[in-house]
Amino acid sequence: MILFLVLHIADWFSSMRRLIVNFAIFPYLLALGVCASAANYPTCACLDYIAKSDMKAATKECNKNLKDAQRSGNKAQIAIAKNNIGMMLFRQGDYIKAEEFFRFALVMSQEANGPEHPYVTIPMSNLSVLYLRNKKIDEGGLLLEKSSKIVQKYFGDKPSQFKVGVLDAAVAYNIYKKSFVDAARDAEEIVELNQLLYGGESTKVAEANLLLSMVYEKSGNHELQLKYAKVAVDIYRKINDLRGKALALVDVSDALLYLGKTQDALQESQLAVEILKAAPVVSAQDRIRVNSGLAMAYLAMNQLDEALSYYTTALRYCDAKSGADVDNIFAIEERRAFVKYKMKNYDEAAIIYLRAYDLYPKTSKFSAFVARDLVERLVSSLMRSKNYIKALVYFDHLLDFQREILGRDHITVGYTLGQKGIALGNLKRWGETEEAMQEALSILKRNNASSAHQIAVIDWLIIAANALGKKDEVRKFIGAQEILRKSEEVTNSP
């Protein structure tokens, strides 16, 4: 029997490849830059821990900073400390609390510094990025515009880390709106500003080149994505930053995979893992990134055992209790399931897909499109492992997503209903089999589906009608099949 459900596995790389990079990259950059440029700034360690994703140390240090600021009664320092805790919460995925801290920081900063002081743009830009993440596009755009005007009023054309911070948020905003030309322009300006502020060979310039590389990845220009990732690697090499070099090499590997250069990508990812081992200080997030990057390269080479091994290693570094790791755990589990599916280990694939599907609504990436693709792979695994009862539960989820995205009469809906009918037939639930197959056949006819697909559906309608004792229906369906077969013969005749 023909299986109608089609896995969109060709899209696995473009839809799932990046674990760590999301809007969380932007909020800490502004305050981190201010920290570097202000001798009396008291919270540099807190920001450094956030940047390195060491949330345990960040929590301790950021809370200490807040207590110290509150004891001093200095509103400006309290605002900065509140903002930094907001950034920490953002990185941990606690967006509701993060917004509370950003709002408090904004109000207190305005009170302490004045409504249009550059320091006000720190929580203001962070709020704009948070609003983007929560799909409040207009609100985020208004705050971003206001931040930009404040910075322009104070600094004009002079280089300033405050301007870099606002541009960071602008890059996020333009990526979200798919305005990639504007995003690339803003990222290029960040590179130039950081060169002026910190010199050509600095961590800041390397980070800015990686940001520019990410913009080109999002726009689909993978040659330029590769170019700027390599620039970052070269800078990290010159300043002997092993951690930075390792992580940038994973970005190089990603670009090479997009370009189909899988062997080169594998070599770069293997080198990244080895270099990270020699780095003096690394975080769990760093280890997740490099191990997942190497797993991705092995998967692209179809070396499935190695891919599964490195994904499993990456998973061990995830903190299941941390909101920040929900996205990582989901992405890694989804990929582990995909590898199991390619190994034809459908039972285990289904178990892991179920975990990923249950976890997915808690991630920051939830959308009907990704959910549809995920539940489609889950259903296919369940069908191939002959777990028809559980498959039926998720067929209803899949059909809901397909109807929402494609429309009720789309041919794909017809195929999925046919697959659902097969599950029902295998369970000998003949009345429901007949109902599902009738609806499937109706949609396939309206979409001029191939005779082979319609005949396959009618096969099950004949089986169901026989089981239900509907002899007239059996004869009608056999007649319909004959008409379709003759039509196919005429179509295929020379």
Secondary structure, DSSP 8 states (H G I E B T S, - for coil): --------GGGHHHHH--SS-SGGGTHHHHHHHHHHH-TT-TTHHHHHHHHTT-HHHHHHHHHHHHHHHHHHT-HHHHHHHHHHHHHHHHHTT-HHHHHHHHHHHHHHHHHHH-TT-GGGHHHHHHHHHHHHHTT-HHHHHHHHHHHHHHHHHHHTTS--HHHHHHHHHHHHHHHHTT-HHHHHHHHHHHHHHHHHHH-SSSHHHHHHHHHHHHHHHHHT-HHHHHHHHHHHHHHHHHTT-HHHHHHHHHHHHHHHHHTT-HHHHHHHHHHHHHHHHH-SS--HHHHHHHHHHHHHHHHHTT-HHHHHHHHHHHHHTS-TT-GGGHHHHHHHHHHHHHHHHHTT-HHHHHHHHHHHHHHGGGSTT--HHHHHHHHHHHHHHHHHTT-HHHHHHHHHHHHHHHHHHH-TT-HHHHHHHHHHHHHHHHTT-HHHHHHHHHHHHHHHHHTT--HHHHHHHHHHHHHHHHHTT-HHHHHHHHHHHHHHHHHHHHHH--
